[in-house]
Amino acid sequence: MPAKPEKVRVLILDDHTLFRESVARLLHAEHDFEVKHCGSVQEALTIVTSWPPDVVLLDFDLGNEKGSSFLTKASAAGFEGKTLLLTAGVNELEAVDLIRQGISGIVLKHSSPAELSQSIREALAGKVWFEQGYLKRVMEKASAAENAAPGTKTFTERERQVLSFVFAGLANKEIADKLNVSESSVKASLQQLFEKTGVRTRSQLVRVALEQYKNQL
């Protein structure tokens, strides 16, 4: 008899008990999710070390703490999972800093249960998840805050197109359909982007692009 596939471990870190319990119930209904939740960074760190989650749903405003504190401490503790910011709102500069710290996306609390579930699965697949109107504001703020780092390499028009669809969370085949090119062509452009920016994953590409190539976005 084949072994049952392991469930996806999801940790919800939010200081509002009613909200995180509601989200936990929604995710439990997916059947392939195993969910725990807590209200403070210290509780989360204890869970991360004893029950390493695949994905953390992180609120930014944790009362006396900020979500960025969890990111720093969890990384130091060896956490290797994905983190999605689940928030009612965070200003654009704070969002840029969180992206630089390695989050896989930002999910707004008014999103539907289906969107939340999809964002978790996208993050697990190595993709990024951002509400597009919000992402546009983040990119504009990042571009206005400072110029791209001196000496950075220049993206081609095709690479910029592919990068914009990576920001939108599209898969290679979906990008190929949008651009009316082959999937292998998209993979080649992605590989060129990885080589130019010195990264290996899509989430790293988003972070480095926002940090070092803002005037090309």
C-alpha positions as CSV (number, residue, x, y, z in Angstrom):
1,M,0.0,0.0,0.0
2,P,1.6,3.3,-1.0
3,A,2.5,5.7,1.7
4,K,0.4,8.8,2.2
5,P,2.0,12.0,1.0
6,E,3.3,14.2,3.7
7,K,1.2,17.2,4.6
8,V,2.3,20.7,4.0
9,R,3.2,22.3,7.3
10,V,1.9,25.9,7.7
11,L,2.6,28.1,10.6
12,I,0.5,31.2,11.1
13,L,2.1,34.0,13.1
14,D,-0.4,36.7,14.0
15,D,-1.2,38.5,17.2
16,H,-4.9,38.4,16.7
17,T,-6.2,35.1,18.0
18,L,-9.6,35.1,16.3
19,F,-8.0,35.9,12.9
20,R,-5.3,33.2,13.0
21,E,-7.8,30.6,14.3
22,S,-10.1,31.4,11.4
23,V,-7.3,31.1,8.9
24,A,-6.2,27.8,10.5
25,R,-9.7,26.4,10.1
26,L,-9.8,27.5,6.4
27,L,-6.5,25.8,5.7
28,H,-7.4,22.6,7.6
29,A,-10.3,22.2,5.1
30,E,-7.7,21.7,2.4
31,H,-6.8,18.3,3.9
32,D,-3.2,18.3,2.7
33,F,-2.3,21.2,5.1
34,E,-1.1,20.7,8.7
35,V,-1.5,24.0,10.5
36,K,-0.2,25.5,13.7
37,H,-0.5,29.1,14.9
38,C,0.9,31.4,17.5
39,G,0.9,35.1,18.4
40,S,4.5,36.1,19.1
41,V,8.0,35.8,17.6
42,Q,9.3,33.8,20.5
43,E,6.5,31.2,20.2
44,A,7.1,31.0,16.5
45,L,10.8,30.4,16.9
46,T,10.1,27.6,19.4
47,I,7.7,26.0,16.8
48,V,10.2,26.5,13.9
49,T,12.9,24.6,15.8
50,S,10.7,21.7,16.9
51,W,8.3,21.5,14.0
52,P,9.9,23.1,10.9
53,P,7.1,24.5,8.8
54,D,7.2,24.6,5.0
55,V,5.5,28.0,4.9
56,V,5.0,30.7,7.5
57,L,2.1,33.1,7.1
58,L,3.5,36.2,8.8
59,D,1.7,39.3,9.9
60,F,3.8,42.5,9.8
61,D,2.4,44.2,12.9
62,L,2.7,41.9,15.9
63,G,1.8,44.4,18.6
64,N,5.1,45.2,20.2
65,E,7.0,43.4,17.5
66,K,7.4,43.5,13.7
67,G,7.4,40.7,11.3
68,S,10.9,41.6,10.2
69,S,12.1,40.5,13.6
70,F,10.9,37.0,13.0
71,L,12.6,36.9,9.6
72,T,15.9,37.8,11.1
73,K,15.7,35.5,14.1
74,A,14.3,32.5,12.1
75,S,17.1,32.8,9.5
76,A,19.6,32.8,12.3
77,A,17.9,29.7,13.8
78,G,18.3,27.9,10.4
79,F,14.7,28.2,9.1
80,E,14.7,27.2,5.4
81,G,11.0,27.3,4.6
82,K,9.1,29.9,2.7
83,T,7.5,33.0,4.2
84,L,4.4,34.9,3.0
85,L,3.5,38.2,4.5
86,L,-0.3,38.0,5.4
87,T,-1.2,41.6,6.2
88,A,-3.9,44.2,6.1
89,G,-1.3,46.5,4.7
90,V,2.3,47.5,4.9
91,N,3.9,50.6,3.4
92,E,5.9,50.2,0.2
93,L,9.3,50.9,1.6
94,E,8.7,48.3,4.4
95,A,7.6,45.9,1.7
96,V,10.9,46.4,-0.2
97,D,12.8,45.7,3.0
98,L,10.8,42.5,3.6
99,I,11.4,41.3,0.0
100,R,15.1,41.9,0.5
101,Q,14.9,39.7,3.6
102,G,13.6,36.9,1.4
103,I,9.8,36.7,1.7
104,S,8.1,34.8,-1.2
105,G,5.2,37.2,-1.5
106,I,2.6,39.5,0.1
107,V,-1.0,38.4,0.6
108,L,-3.5,41.0,1.7
109,K,-6.0,39.9,4.4
110,H,-9.0,40.8,2.2
111,S,-7.9,38.1,-0.2
112,S,-10.2,35.1,-0.8
113,P,-9.5,31.7,0.8
114,A,-8.8,30.3,-2.6
115,E,-6.1,33.0,-3.2
116,L,-4.5,32.3,0.1
117,S,-4.3,28.6,-0.6
118,Q,-3.0,29.3,-4.1
119,S,-0.3,31.7,-2.7
120,I,0.9,28.9,-0.4
121,R,1.2,26.4,-3.2
122,E,2.9,29.0,-5.5
123,A,5.5,29.7,-2.8
124,L,6.2,26.0,-2.3
125,A,6.7,25.7,-6.1
126,G,9.4,28.4,-5.8
127,K,7.3,31.2,-7.3
128,V,6.4,34.6,-5.9
129,W,3.0,36.0,-5.1
130,F,2.1,39.7,-5.1
131,E,-1.2,41.5,-5.7
132,Q,-0.3,43.3,-8.9
133,G,-1.6,46.8,-8.1
134,Y,0.3,46.7,-4.8
135,L,3.4,45.3,-6.4
136,K,3.4,48.2,-8.9
137,R,3.4,50.7,-6.1
138,V,6.2,48.8,-4.3
139,M,8.3,48.9,-7.5
140,E,7.6,52.6,-8.1
141,K,8.6,53.4,-4.5
142,A,11.8,51.3,-4.8
143,S,12.7,53.1,-8.0
144,A,12.1,56.5,-6.5
145,A,14.0,55.7,-3.3
146,E,17.4,55.2,-4.9
147,N,19.1,54.6,-8.3
148,A,20.3,51.1,-9.3
149,A,23.7,50.1,-8.0
150,P,26.6,51.4,-10.1
151,G,28.1,48.9,-12.5
152,T,25.0,46.6,-12.7
153,K,24.4,44.8,-16.0
154,T,21.6,45.9,-18.3
155,F,18.6,43.8,-19.0
156,T,17.4,43.3,-22.6
157,E,13.8,44.2,-23.5
158,R,12.8,40.5,-23.5
159,E,14.5,39.9,-20.1
160,R,12.5,42.8,-18.7
161,Q,9.3,41.3,-20.1
162,V,10.0,37.9,-18.6
163,L,11.0,39.5,-15.3
164,S,7.7,41.4,-15.2
165,F,5.8,38.2,-15.6
166,V,7.9,36.5,-12.9
167,F,6.8,39.3,-10.6
168,A,3.2,38.5,-11.6
169,G,3.8,34.9,-10.5
170,L,3.3,33.3,-13.9
171,A,4.8,29.9,-14.8
172,N,7.2,29.4,-17.7
173,K,4.4,28.1,-20.0
174,E,2.1,31.0,-19.1
175,I,4.9,33.5,-19.8
176,A,5.5,31.8,-23.2
177,D,1.8,32.1,-24.1
178,K,1.8,35.8,-23.1
179,L,4.9,36.5,-25.2
180,N,3.9,34.1,-28.1
181,V,7.3,32.4,-27.8
182,S,8.4,28.9,-27.0
183,E,8.8,27.7,-23.4
184,S,12.5,27.0,-24.0
185,S,12.9,30.6,-25.0
186,V,11.5,31.7,-21.7
187,K,13.8,29.3,-19.8
188,A,16.7,30.8,-21.7
189,S,15.8,34.3,-20.7
190,L,15.3,33.3,-17.1
191,Q,18.7,31.6,-17.1
192,Q,20.2,34.8,-18.5
193,L,18.5,36.8,-15.7
194,F,19.8,34.3,-13.1
195,E,23.4,34.6,-14.5
196,K,23.3,38.4,-14.6
197,T,21.9,38.8,-11.1
198,G,23.9,35.9,-9.6
199,V,20.8,34.1,-8.2
200,R,19.3,30.6,-8.5
201,T,15.6,31.0,-7.7
202,R,12.7,33.2,-8.7
203,S,12.2,34.6,-5.2
204,Q,15.9,35.6,-5.1
205,L,15.6,37.2,-8.5
206,V,12.7,39.3,-7.3
207,R,14.6,40.5,-4.3
208,V,17.8,41.3,-6.2
209,A,15.9,43.0,-9.0
210,L,14.2,45.3,-6.5
211,E,17.4,46.0,-4.7
212,Q,19.9,46.5,-7.5
213,Y,18.0,47.0,-10.8
214,K,15.1,49.2,-9.8
215,N,15.7,51.7,-12.7
216,Q,15.2,48.8,-15.2
217,L,11.9,47.6,-13.9
